[in-house]
Amino acid sequence: MRRPLLERFRQRLSLPAGLSIVSLGEGATPLVRADRLARACGLEEGSVHLKCEGANPTGSFKDRGMTLAISKALSCGAKGVLCASTGNTAASAAAYAARAGLPCAVFLPEGHVALGKLAQALMHGARVIQVAGSFDDALALALRTAKERGWTVVNSSNPDRLEGQKTAAFEIAEELGRAPDHQFMPVGNAGNITAYWRGYRELGGVLPRMMGFQAAGAAPLVLGRVVAKPKTVATAIRIGNPVSREGALRARDESGGAIGKVADAQILSAYRFLAREEGVFCEPSSAAGVAGLISLCRARKQPRGVVVCILTGHGLKDPQTPLTFKFKPQRVKAAGAVRL
Ligand SMILES: *Cc1c(COP(=O)(O)O)cnc(C)c1O
């Protein structure tokens, strides 16, 4: 049986004594070399790696923090857990709550959640509340409901989430023998970039430049202001008012990194490249970091040294976006001739 993430990194986490761990075997996700991506970027072979967080139990990195948040909620005798979510937090909370035997409610922005994530929340028995509004509206309603009902919030405003998520930095440094020189990743509510930076800092040694990318239509950290109506195909980062804004700006400034934006067309192009050229199918949001890397390299601003791109969620989460590409299957009679 795979050891729970929290046990593997027990020494580096602040866990209450005697915590009984709710685990689905999260973490220990593949770090794979991406030589075709490196070549397309004009970088040396072997210098670019993909951290495939879609290989977590519910298909996204959210499981790393959820194992801790739900373990603690259970041990504190929580009545129930709830979250607002663009989908992956909901899928993860629903699964870990089911495993813990806790009631779970998820608040989703109506019409902007990828189908697979909705399917997960439903199958794990969460109460699904569709909010007519954005993620930011759903969060406000979730927080108010939690206060009124005394349920535990498992959004990334819950410090246990970021504490668990920092383990991804430990795994990368362990596998490479040191931290990378540059890390590229998508940024939505900015909890993940905050957690990675904390993880790398706690390890010490080489520190990567943190390169975060937002979708151009949902880029509050780049614009320096709240975006009232965020718009992007990358629904997991469709956020106008990031909860962990301060953490992200600190990660950027302390690491000498940057937070940039990429257009939806660039995100979709990187998404397709990864699937076709590297054999790695991630969800559109996950490709934002890679889109950022490609765009810097096109502008002849190649990052030096070892590069890691974080692919935050699995492509199967969103079965609908691929169908927006030109897709013309060959239709044949069962006994017909086939063109290849
Ligand atoms: C949650 C999520 C993000 C954004 O992470 P933040 O911590 O909100 O910045 C990016 N990609 C995927 C697939 C996600 O589920």
The ligand as an ORCA input file, in Angstrom:
! r2SCAN-3c Opt
* xyz 0 1
  C      -6.793     25.051     -8.483
  C      -6.159     24.919     -9.782
  C      -5.275     25.882    -10.290
  C      -4.992     27.161     -9.579
  O      -4.331     26.995     -8.362
  P      -4.303     28.221     -7.331
  O      -3.730     27.640     -6.105
  O      -5.745     28.636     -7.160
  O      -3.490     29.307     -7.931
  C      -4.663     25.651    -11.502
  N      -4.918     24.540    -12.218
  C      -5.772     23.596    -11.769
  C      -6.011     22.408    -12.614
  C      -6.411     23.751    -10.547
  O      -7.264     22.819    -10.136
*
